[in-house]
């Protein structure tokens, strides 16, 4: 146990150090020149790799730390590549950044078989493809065929990762599960009617076939509960999305009647499927009782019985949620569309939900838990929607029914629904009452803390341990969720010091929860705490209240404190920690693979040197070009603040008098097509488009520059200019021209911006 605490301390300490380094270089601190920044990034990367080798040879009781430091070194390489892009103003969030970073990570994954390398490879592969197809991160200006090509490629990556893991080519259960989930998300996105309308029938047909194939494979070929659960959830989400699309496109009484009938059909299917599963379960139980333990068949039958029970529970929850949402919304839409507006009938819907569905559902559930559970869900959803528009006096009645449901309903899925409905309604009502969102969050956090304390220390008032566990876990999640939301509230809604207090309390609280969960071997608290802990580190990058430079220093100091305290704790408990580690077998990455790993590291350093060398050559020997620009101001994932430069030569349209006259967007050029343009200076010395370059002779003052047609404009690789944090607004207001150097091969690099 103490060994696990030591490992957790080192992991969190190194994570804080890496986050601090990313924040620091993204801050683009002007006190460091570019050579100092480059030397620091390369030095930090090599330091991580050196420490990894050192721990593998000298401190062999810390082989896990050697692995972690090797992974940190690969992240350091990504930081270095991003820094080169920042210094020489390469594309922000460019696919080249993630693609170059991906190559050594893939090699490390192949050599070491270390799980974090597999996960990072999957993430970088997605980012590479996404930014290759959509450099500006949006899909609005691209044709459906282009978007479909990008999404299909992403899906193929996830399918390939899943199949490689399923066939044991890659031994990574995490990669297998993650790629399976992402694949379903992409399929659902691709099948949305209003996203790829041109291919709606093809995409939906393919996904329906995929869902059917998943159910067959994981029910008949390889029975795996996790993947059945994911497939069931994906199917439910897909059907709800289809229902919303139908309602939007065919809004009217007839479609509401049809969807009501479909909801009833879903209930019937739910009853039928569960009935069949129960019959199959009884058969398996009878077979189990007749079997002997000696041949092992009894244990197999018991396993099948448990799987059958889990499928029964899953299908009940998913079908109940689907039918409840469809029937509730269809009833509300049908009545409001034919009689009166929803606000005028809120009280009617409130009592309709309670008296016609909820109360009868409690009675019916004693005879048929599926139909009764569905009626209970419909009643709660309808009354919760209605109480938002009804007078506040009905809120007390609704709250009583919610509390009774949380305590008395046996179905865990329904209890999760009630928790969600409670927080939605309470959030809206508290916002109307308090008028300050931070007080709303604090109130909901306090409510969840009270429930946590009652379920942890006063369980005698609950007769069912399962109910107590469900209430506890839901309260932990929602308490952390609203505490996390609280950290993003900023001025003018709260004062600056209050903002810092909220953030410090959240970080300290979640960190304490993580260590407590590890010490007490409580996996739920540990996992959910780690999820919010890393989410906090990631999302705080985009927080503009506290400067990146200051956040980076705080994270670096915290990382050092974590490492120092962990080392002190380890030394104090060296006997217990050492005994555990001596009995654990760990493969060393460097044993027998040192030359391969060193070669990968050398290639990384060589590439960084090559990138710096070519950029410096362009700055020194490139032809000077002056371009007129119009900037914007966002923030890159890893490279900090930058301005997006939109040049007069970016849109080569016929209505622009100085551009060529026969250009029609989307007809003469395909997305991603490379071009070369000839620039010539005008009377003010500003270079303007002259003609497309096709190998012809050019004038002595002309310059040939490489570009690419992307979306609605031409890009030249000089669209981003990195600035120190907080100075983007000043650049927008004052800078009118970009001074660029164009190398002999046509590639351009920004030298500086100027107001004249």
TAGI-V831782 format. One record per pair of residues at least 24 apart in sequence whose ideal C-beta (glycine too) atoms are under 8 Angstrom apart, sorted by the first residue. I is the first residue (numbers start at 1). J is the second residue. If there is no record, write none. Layout:
# TAGI-V831782
i->I j->J
i->I j->J
This chain:
# TAGI-V831782
i->1 j->519
i->1 j->521
i->2 j->569
i->2 j->573
i->2 j->576
i->2 j->577
i->2 j->580
i->3 j->576
i->3 j->577
i->3 j->580
i->3 j->581
i->4 j->518
i->5 j->515
i->5 j->518
i->5 j->519
i->5 j->569
i->6 j->566
i->6 j->569
i->6 j->570
i->6 j->573
i->6 j->577
i->7 j->64
i->8 j->514
i->8 j->515
i->8 j->518
i->9 j->515
i->9 j->562
i->9 j->563
i->9 j->565
i->9 j->566
i->9 j->569
i->10 j->64
i->10 j->65
i->10 j->68
i->10 j->563
i->10 j->566
i->11 j->68
i->12 j->511
i->12 j->514
i->12 j->533
i->12 j->562
i->13 j->559
i->13 j->560
i->13 j->561
i->13 j->562
i->13 j->563
i->13 j->566
i->14 j->68
i->14 j->69
i->14 j->72
i->14 j->559
i->14 j->563
i->15 j->534
i->15 j->537
i->15 j->559
i->16 j->537
i->16 j->555
i->16 j->556
i->16 j->558
i->16 j->559
i->16 j->562
i->17 j->72
i->17 j->555
i->17 j->556
i->17 j->559
i->17 j->560
i->17 j->563
i->18 j->72
i->18 j->75
i->18 j->76
i->18 j->79
i->19 j->537
i->19 j->555
i->19 j->559
i->20 j->551
i->20 j->552
i->20 j->553
i->20 j->554
i->20 j->555
i->20 j->556
i->20 j->558
i->20 j->559
i->21 j->76
i->21 j->79
i->21 j->552
i->21 j->556
i->22 j->79
i->22 j->541
i->22 j->552
i->22 j->638
i->23 j->541
i->23 j->548
i->23 j->549
i->23 j->551
i->23 j->552
i->23 j->555
i->24 j->548
i->24 j->549
i->24 j->552
i->24 j->553
i->24 j->556
i->25 j->79
i->25 j->82
i->25 j->83
i->25 j->86
i->25 j->639
i->25 j->640
i->26 j->82
i->26 j->86
i->26 j->541
i->26 j->548
i->26 j->552
i->26 j->636
i->26 j->638
i->26 j->639
i->26 j->640
i->26 j->641
i->26 j->725
i->27 j->547
i->27 j->548
i->27 j->549
i->27 j->552
i->27 j->640
i->27 j->724
i->27 j->725
i->28 j->86
i->28 j->640
i->28 j->641
i->28 j->722
i->28 j->723
i->28 j->724
i->28 j->725
i->29 j->549
i->29 j->724
i->30 j->724
i->34 j->87
i->37 j->83
i->37 j->87
i->38 j->80
i->38 j->83
i->38 j->84
i->38 j->87
i->38 j->608
i->38 j->612
i->41 j->76
i->41 j->79
i->41 j->80
i->41 j->83
i->42 j->80
i->42 j->605
i->42 j->608
i->44 j->76
i->44 j->79
i->45 j->73
i->45 j->76
i->45 j->77
i->45 j->79
i->45 j->80
i->45 j->604
i->46 j->73
i->46 j->601
i->46 j->605
i->48 j->72
i->48 j->73
i->48 j->76
i->49 j->73
i->49 j->601
i->52 j->589
i->52 j->590
i->53 j->590
i->53 j->594
i->56 j->588
i->56 j->589
i->56 j->590
i->56 j->591
i->57 j->590
i->60 j->588
i->61 j->578
i->61 j->581
i->61 j->582
i->62 j->581
i->63 j->586
i->63 j->587
i->63 j->588
i->64 j->586
i->66 j->588
i->66 j->589
i->66 j->590
i->67 j->112
i->67 j->114
i->67 j->589
i->70 j->108
i->70 j->112
i->70 j->114
i->70 j->589
i->70 j->597
i->71 j->108
i->71 j->114
i->71 j->116
i->71 j->117
i->71 j->120
i->73 j->601
i->74 j->104
i->74 j->105
i->74 j->108
i->74 j->117
i->74 j->120
i->75 j->120
i->77 j->101
i->77 j->104
i->77 j->604
i->77 j->608
i->78 j->638
i->79 j->638
i->80 j->604
i->80 j->608
i->81 j->607
i->81 j->608
i->81 j->611
i->82 j->636
i->82 j->638
i->82 j->639
i->83 j->639
i->84 j->608
i->84 j->611
i->84 j->612
i->84 j->615
i->85 j->639
i->86 j->636
i->86 j->639
i->86 j->640
i->86 j->642
i->86 j->722
i->87 j->615
i->87 j->722
i->88 j->611
i->88 j->615
i->88 j->619
i->88 j->749
i->88 j->750
i->89 j->642
i->89 j->718
i->89 j->720
i->89 j->721
i->89 j->722
i->89 j->749
i->89 j->750
i->90 j->717
i->90 j->720
i->91 j->135
i->91 j->717
i->91 j->719
i->91 j->720
i->92 j->634
i->92 j->636
i->92 j->639
i->92 j->642
i->92 j->644
i->92 j->720
i->92 j->722
i->93 j->127
i->93 j->131
i->93 j->135
i->93 j->137
i->93 j->636
i->93 j->637
i->93 j->639
i->94 j->131
i->94 j->135
i->95 j->127
i->95 j->128
i->95 j->129
i->95 j->130
i->95 j->131
i->95 j->132
i->95 j->135
i->97 j->638
i->97 j->639
i->98 j->124
i->98 j->127
i->98 j->128
i->98 j->131
i->99 j->124
i->99 j->128
i->99 j->132
i->100 j->607
i->102 j->128
i->104 j->600
i->104 j->603
i->104 j->604
i->107 j->600
i->108 j->597
i->108 j->600
i->111 j->589
i->111 j->593
i->111 j->596
i->111 j->597
i->111 j->600
i->112 j->589
i->112 j->593
i->113 j->171
i->114 j->589
i->115 j->172
i->115 j->174
i->115 j->175
i->118 j->170
i->118 j->172
i->118 j->174
i->118 j->175
i->119 j->174
i->119 j->175
i->119 j->178
i->122 j->157
i->122 j->158
i->122 j->161
i->122 j->175
i->122 j->178
i->122 j->179
i->122 j->182
i->125 j->157
i->126 j->154
i->126 j->157
i->126 j->182
i->129 j->153
i->129 j->154
i->129 j->157
i->130 j->154
i->134 j->711
i->135 j->710
i->135 j->711
i->135 j->715
i->136 j->711
i->141 j->711
i->141 j->712
i->142 j->671
i->142 j->711
i->143 j->666
i->143 j->671
i->144 j->196
i->144 j->197
i->144 j->198
i->144 j->199
i->145 j->198
i->145 j->199
i->146 j->671
i->147 j->195
i->147 j->196
i->148 j->190
i->148 j->196
i->148 j->199
i->148 j->203
i->151 j->186
i->151 j->189
i->151 j->190
i->152 j->190
i->154 j->182
i->154 j->186
i->155 j->183
i->155 j->186
i->155 j->187
i->155 j->190
i->158 j->182
i->158 j->183
i->158 j->186
i->159 j->183
i->166 j->222
i->177 j->226
i->177 j->227
i->177 j->230
i->180 j->227
i->180 j->230
i->181 j->230
i->184 j->230
i->184 j->231
i->184 j->234
i->187 j->234
i->188 j->234
i->188 j->237
i->188 j->238
i->188 j->241
i->191 j->238
i->191 j->241
i->192 j->241
i->192 j->245
i->193 j->245
i->193 j->249
i->194 j->245
i->194 j->248
i->207 j->238
i->211 j->235
i->211 j->238
i->219 j->311
i->223 j->304
i->223 j->307
i->225 j->307
i->225 j->310
i->225 j->311
i->228 j->310
i->228 j->311
i->228 j->314
i->229 j->314
i->232 j->314
i->232 j->315
i->232 j->318
i->233 j->318
i->235 j->318
i->236 j->318
i->236 j->321
i->236 j->322
i->239 j->322
i->240 j->322
i->240 j->325
i->240 j->326
i->243 j->325
i->243 j->326
i->243 j->329
i->247 j->329
i->247 j->333
i->251 j->333
i->251 j->337
i->252 j->337
i->253 j->334
i->253 j->337
i->253 j->338
i->256 j->330
i->256 j->331
i->256 j->333
i->256 j->334
i->256 j->337
i->257 j->330
i->257 j->334
i->259 j->326
i->259 j->329
i->259 j->330
i->260 j->326
i->260 j->327
i->260 j->330
i->260 j->331
i->260 j->334
i->262 j->326
i->263 j->323
i->263 j->326
i->263 j->327
i->263 j->330
i->264 j->323
i->264 j->327
i->266 j->319
i->266 j->322
i->266 j->323
i->266 j->326
i->267 j->319
i->267 j->323
i->267 j->370
i->267 j->371
i->267 j->374
i->269 j->319
i->270 j->315
i->270 j->316
i->270 j->319
i->270 j->320
i->270 j->323
i->270 j->370
i->270 j->374
i->271 j->368
i->271 j->370
i->271 j->371
i->273 j->315
i->273 j->319
i->274 j->312
i->274 j->315
i->274 j->316
i->274 j->370
i->277 j->308
i->277 j->311
i->277 j->312
i->277 j->315
i->278 j->312
i->280 j->308
i->281 j->305
i->281 j->308
i->281 j->309
i->281 j->312
i->284 j->308
i->316 j->369
i->316 j->370
i->316 j->373
i->316 j->411
i->316 j->413
i->317 j->411
i->317 j->412
i->317 j->413
i->319 j->370
i->320 j->370
i->320 j->373
i->320 j->374
i->320 j->377
i->320 j->411
i->320 j->413
i->320 j->414
i->321 j->377
i->321 j->413
i->321 j->417
i->323 j->374
i->324 j->374
i->324 j->377
i->324 j->378
i->324 j->381
i->325 j->381
i->327 j->374
i->327 j->378
i->328 j->353
i->328 j->378
i->328 j->381
i->328 j->382
i->328 j->385
i->331 j->382
i->332 j->382
i->332 j->385
i->342 j->389
i->343 j->389
i->346 j->386
i->346 j->387
i->346 j->388
i->346 j->389
i->346 j->390
i->347 j->386
i->347 j->390
i->347 j->391
i->347 j->394
i->348 j->386
i->349 j->382
i->349 j->383
i->349 j->385
i->349 j->386
i->350 j->382
i->350 j->383
i->350 j->386
i->350 j->387
i->350 j->390
i->350 j->394
i->350 j->398
i->352 j->382
i->352 j->386
i->353 j->378
i->353 j->379
i->353 j->380
i->353 j->381
i->353 j->382
i->353 j->383
i->353 j->384
i->353 j->386
i->354 j->379
i->354 j->383
i->354 j->397
i->354 j->401
i->357 j->382
i->358 j->383
i->358 j->401
i->369 j->411
i->373 j->411
i->373 j->414
i->376 j->405
i->376 j->409
i->376 j->414
i->377 j->414
i->377 j->417
i->380 j->405
i->380 j->414
i->380 j->417
i->380 j->418
i->380 j->421
i->381 j->417
i->381 j->421
i->384 j->421
i->384 j->424
i->384 j->425
i->387 j->425
i->388 j->425
i->388 j->428
i->388 j->429
i->392 j->429
i->395 j->425
i->395 j->429
i->398 j->425
i->406 j->467
i->406 j->471
i->407 j->462
i->407 j->467
i->410 j->464
i->412 j->466
i->412 j->470
i->415 j->467
i->415 j->470
i->415 j->471
i->415 j->474
i->416 j->470
i->416 j->474
i->419 j->474
i->419 j->475
i->419 j->478
i->423 j->478
i->423 j->482
i->436 j->493
i->437 j->489
i->437 j->493
i->438 j->486
i->438 j->489
i->438 j->493
i->438 j->494
i->438 j->498
i->438 j->502
i->441 j->482
i->441 j->483
i->441 j->485
i->441 j->486
i->441 j->489
i->442 j->486
i->444 j->478
i->444 j->479
i->444 j->482
i->445 j->479
i->445 j->482
i->445 j->483
i->445 j->486
i->448 j->475
i->448 j->476
i->448 j->478
i->448 j->479
i->448 j->482
i->449 j->475
i->449 j->479
i->451 j->475
i->452 j->476
i->452 j->479
i->473 j->524
i->476 j->524
i->476 j->525
i->476 j->528
i->477 j->528
i->480 j->510
i->480 j->513
i->480 j->528
i->480 j->529
i->480 j->532
i->483 j->509
i->484 j->532
i->484 j->535
i->484 j->536
i->487 j->536
i->487 j->540
i->488 j->539
i->488 j->543
i->490 j->543
i->490 j->544
i->490 j->545
i->491 j->545
i->496 j->545
i->499 j->545
i->500 j->546
i->503 j->540
i->506 j->536
i->507 j->533
i->507 j->536
i->510 j->536
i->541 j->635
i->542 j->635
i->547 j->725
i->547 j->726
i->548 j->640
i->548 j->725
i->549 j->725
i->614 j->743
i->615 j->749
i->617 j->743
i->618 j->741
i->618 j->742
i->618 j->743
i->618 j->747
i->618 j->748
i->618 j->749
i->619 j->741
i->619 j->749
i->619 j->751
i->621 j->741
i->621 j->743
i->621 j->744
i->622 j->740
i->622 j->741
i->622 j->742
i->622 j->743
i->622 j->744
i->622 j->748
i->622 j->749
i->623 j->703
i->623 j->741
i->623 j->742
i->624 j->739
i->624 j->740
i->624 j->741
i->624 j->751
i->625 j->679
i->625 j->687
i->625 j->703
i->625 j->705
i->625 j->739
i->625 j->740
i->625 j->741
i->625 j->742
i->625 j->748
i->626 j->681
i->626 j->685
i->626 j->686
i->626 j->687
i->626 j->737
i->626 j->738
i->626 j->739
i->626 j->740
i->627 j->686
i->627 j->687
i->627 j->737
i->627 j->738
i->627 j->740
i->628 j->686
i->628 j->736
i->628 j->737
i->629 j->735
i->629 j->736
i->629 j->737
i->629 j->738
i->629 j->753
i->631 j->721
i->631 j->731
i->631 j->732
i->631 j->735
i->632 j->732
i->633 j->728
i->633 j->729
i->633 j->731
i->633 j->732
i->636 j->720
i->636 j->722
i->639 j->722
i->640 j->722
i->640 j->725
i->641 j->722
i->641 j->723
i->641 j->724
i->641 j->725
i->641 j->726
i->641 j->727
i->641 j->728
i->642 j->720
i->642 j->721
i->642 j->722
i->642 j->723
i->642 j->728
i->643 j->720
i->643 j->721
i->643 j->723
i->643 j->728
i->643 j->731
i->643 j->732
i->643 j->735
i->644 j->719
i->644 j->720
i->645 j->718
i->645 j->719
i->645 j->720
i->645 j->721
i->645 j->738
i->645 j->750
i->646 j->713
i->646 j->719
i->647 j->716
i->647 j->738
i->648 j->688
i->648 j->689
i->649 j->677
i->649 j->679
i->649 j->687
i->649 j->688
i->649 j->689
i->649 j->714
i->649 j->716
i->650 j->713
i->650 j->714
i->650 j->715
i->650 j->716
i->650 j->719
i->651 j->712
i->651 j->713
i->651 j->714
i->652 j->677
i->652 j->689
i->652 j->714
i->658 j->688
i->658 j->689
i->659 j->689
i->660 j->689
i->660 j->691
i->660 j->692
i->665 j->712
i->669 j->709
i->670 j->709
i->671 j->709
i->671 j->710
i->671 j->711
i->672 j->708
i->672 j->709
i->672 j->710
i->673 j->708
i->673 j->709
i->674 j->706
i->674 j->707
i->674 j->708
i->675 j->706
i->675 j->707
i->675 j->708
i->675 j->709
i->675 j->714
i->676 j->704
i->676 j->705
i->676 j->706
i->676 j->707
i->676 j->746
i->677 j->704
i->677 j->705
i->677 j->707
i->677 j->714
i->678 j->702
i->678 j->703
i->678 j->704
i->679 j->703
i->679 j->704
i->679 j->705
i->686 j->737
i->703 j->742
i->704 j->742
i->704 j->746
i->705 j->742
i->705 j->746
i->705 j->748
i->706 j->745
i->706 j->746
i->706 j->747
i->706 j->748
i->716 j->748
i->717 j->747
i->717 j->748
i->717 j->749
i->718 j->748
i->718 j->749
i->718 j->750
i->721 j->750
i->721 j->753
